[in-house]
Amino acid sequence: MTGPATSPNRTTASEGSWEPIVDGIYRLVAEPDAVTIGLIVGSESALLVDCGSTPDQGARLRESVASVTDKPLLGVVITHEDRDHWFGLAAFDDLESWGHETLAERIDAPEVLAEAERLGLTRADLRTPKNDFSIACALDLGDRYVELVHLGHAHTPNDVVVNVPGSNVVFTGDLIENPHPWFGPASSPRGWPATLNMMIGMVKSDAIVVPGHGDLVDAQYIVQTLAGLASVPYETERLVHAGVTFEGAEEAGEWPIPWPNIAEGVRTAYAEMSAQGVRRNLPLV
């Protein structure tokens, strides 16, 4: 997600047109959160990557697949728990779906239910994927395999990388956003850069990287994002040892990413260091 909730609702939801990335792989942008939705088409079936903010939007996305392929839709993979990637899943009740196992734990979290309420949804409108996994699984679309990989707690506890090896395309969800990553309350300041470090090892140098928001990027962009994210916990630790509280961190710190994007991450880093006994002044948060 590119920012905090702005009271989106059903009437502001809309979808763009499918744009080809490479042969048989497409993307479109869905509002109200400018989220990238992916479509991967094989010789026997097709797969959606994420499903929009509401069941209504999910239904429209499902219907739109017929505009680019006559292959049957196998189902949808959820890249992580943010509303704009997950809350449309009820439109796919009769199809297969995949996601990380922690989605089942997170569906009743107060912050998840609050996001649903802001969209005019209830708990009954939400779904968890039919097929969950802890580390990885592979899907066969005919002449095209798709790899789903969880590399750790990063932007959320349930981030999934969708890799299409034969096409050199990688869908990252919000592990990568263009132009800047965004920390939420569930983000891990240390886990996110560690996850990107592993992702760098699994993608080719000439890979086409599809962020959760924003234009396509390349593998080097992952390195740049990693560098920016890695600075967050270390700069926070420097400020803690200098006796700077969270309230003074924006002004006192040197941040390579805009402060609104990392404020929640810095807050979490302060809380983690306080819990570990790393402190100079009390209270830090």
PyMOL commands that set and color helices and strands:
alter all, ss='L'
color gray80, all
select helices_A, chain A and resi 10-12+55-67+83-86+89-92+103-106+110-118+123-125+165-167+173-175+191-202+219-241+246-252+259-275
alter helices_A, ss='H'
color red, helices_A
select strands_A, chain A and resi 14-15+19-22+25-31+35-41+46-49+73-77+96-100+131-133+136-140+145-149+161-164+169-171+208-210+217-218
alter strands_A, ss='S'
color yellow, strands_A
deselect
rebuild
show_as cartoon
